[in-house]
């Protein structure tokens, strides 16, 4: 995750609700790009990282 922040992919992130889930705001062209980038995260193979999305345009 740190690398994704350093690369400018994750713009904002943190825990939500009871803290068992997190929300990340990312810079990406589409949902496929998000899924491809996050699939490389070490947590993904263990099922600890699940991707859902809500599209929004900022600016």
N, C-alpha and C positions, 0 to 999 in steps of 0.2 A: 504494500500500500504506500509506503514512504516514497518509493520510486515513482508511482503514479502521480503523487502530489508534486514531486520535484519536476516531473515532465510536463506539468500543467494540465494533466488529464482530469484529475480530481480537483475541483475548485473549492468544495466545501464538504465536510462530512462529520458525522458524529452519531451518538446513540439517540434513539427516539423511544417514546413510550416508557416501558418498564426497563429499558436498557438492554433487552435481549436482541433487539434489531438495530441496524444502523441505516442511515440515509446518506447517500452520496450524490452531490451535484457534479456532473462531469461535462467536459467539453468534447463533443463527438459529432460526427456527421449524421450518424444514424444508430439505431439499436444494435445492429450487427457489429459495428465497431466497438461498442461498449462490451458486448458479449465476448468478442475476440480478445480484447485487452484484459478483461477480468478473468478469462479462462486460464491465463498464464500465471495468475496469482497462486502462491503456494497453498492457500486455503481452499481453492476450488476443487482439487481432486478428492479431498476429504469430505466434501459436501457442506463445508462450513460457510461457503459463499454461494448465495443464490441470487440470481439477477431478476429483477422486475423493473419495469420502466414506466415513466410518465414523460412524454415529450413536451418540451416548452422552448420557446424562442425568447431569448433575452436581448434587449438592446434595440 
